[in-house]
Amino acid sequence: MLLKRADKFLIISLLSLALFLFIPNRAFTKRYNSTSITVYKGNEILFKKDLNDDGFYLIKDAEGKMSLQIKDNKVRVADSDCPRKICIQQGWISQPGQVIYCVPNNIMVEIDSKNKQEIDSVLR
């Protein structure tokens, strides 16, 4: 069975499309220097940590306890005593502006950036 010209074109087009879709998103996104995380309890800052400081950090208070893990310039909630554990299910975050929020413990973990993020658009 010989392939016709249109068949070859279709195969090449589909392979090109598949290759384009599997190119990592990082090639097309603006890179930020993620350097630290800020951990908030309500509106007050509990502490700031550099993303290069790999390790586990325990947050403990009257509402509960939570363990953060920093590894390879990423952060996640490794353990928490909240009922649904949604903060653990959020997984690793690594980009500026990303947050992990644990509602029962009222803890927010936010990644900061050296570069201030520019406004994309304004809605009125």
C-alpha positions in Angstrom: 0.0 0.0 0.0 1.5 3.3 -1.1 1.0 6.5 0.7 -0.4 9.3 -1.3 0.8 12.9 -1.1 -2.1 14.0 1.0 -1.5 11.0 3.4 2.1 12.0 3.9 1.1 15.7 4.5 -1.5 14.6 7.1 1.0 12.4 8.9 3.6 15.1 9.0 1.1 17.7 10.2 -0.2 15.4 13.0 3.4 14.6 14.1 4.3 18.3 14.1 1.2 19.2 16.1 1.9 16.5 18.6 5.5 17.7 19.0 4.3 21.3 19.5 1.8 20.3 22.2 4.5 18.4 24.2 6.9 21.4 24.2 7.1 22.4 27.9 5.1 25.4 28.9 8.2 27.0 30.3 9.5 27.8 26.8 6.7 30.3 26.4 6.3 31.8 29.9 8.1 34.6 31.5 10.6 33.5 34.0 10.7 35.0 37.5 13.3 34.7 40.2 11.4 32.8 42.8 13.6 33.3 45.9 11.5 33.0 49.0 8.2 32.0 50.6 6.1 34.0 53.0 3.9 32.1 55.5 0.9 34.0 56.9 -1.4 33.3 59.8 -4.4 35.4 59.1 -3.1 38.8 58.2 0.2 38.5 60.0 3.5 37.1 58.7 4.7 34.1 60.6 8.1 33.8 58.8 9.9 34.0 55.5 12.2 31.3 54.2 14.5 31.2 51.2 13.6 28.5 48.6 17.2 27.3 48.7 16.8 26.3 52.4 15.7 22.7 51.8 14.1 21.0 54.8 10.9 20.5 56.8 9.4 23.4 58.8 6.7 22.9 61.5 4.0 25.5 62.1 2.2 24.8 65.4 -0.4 26.8 67.3 -3.8 26.4 69.1 -5.7 25.7 65.8 -3.5 22.9 64.7 -0.1 22.0 63.2 1.3 21.8 59.7 4.6 20.8 58.2 6.0 22.5 55.1 8.7 20.9 52.9 11.0 23.0 50.8 13.0 21.1 48.2 14.5 22.0 44.8 13.1 25.6 44.9 9.6 24.2 45.4 7.4 24.1 48.5 4.5 21.9 49.6 2.5 21.0 52.7 3.9 17.7 53.7 1.5 17.1 56.7 -1.4 18.8 58.3 -3.9 17.9 60.9 -6.8 19.5 59.1 -9.8 17.3 58.3 -9.9 17.2 54.5 -6.2 17.7 53.8 -6.8 19.8 50.7 -3.7 21.8 51.4 -1.6 18.6 51.1 -3.4 17.6 47.8 -2.4 20.9 46.2 1.1 19.5 45.9 4.2 21.5 45.0 4.2 25.1 44.0 7.2 26.9 42.5 6.0 30.0 40.6 5.7 33.5 42.1 2.1 34.4 43.1 1.1 30.7 43.7 -0.3 30.1 47.1 -1.3 27.2 49.3 -4.1 28.0 51.7 -5.2 25.8 54.6 -8.6 27.1 55.8 -9.0 25.2 59.1 -5.5 26.3 60.2 -5.8 29.8 58.6 -2.3 29.4 57.1 -1.3 30.8 53.7 2.0 30.0 52.0 2.9 32.3 49.1 5.9 32.4 46.8 7.5 35.8 46.4 9.6 37.1 43.6 12.5 39.5 43.2 10.8 40.9 40.1 7.6 42.6 40.7 4.9 41.2 38.5 3.6 43.6 36.0 -0.1 44.2 35.5 -1.5 42.0 32.7 -4.8 43.9 32.3 -7.2 46.1 34.0 -11.0 45.4 34.1 -13.5 48.2 34.6 
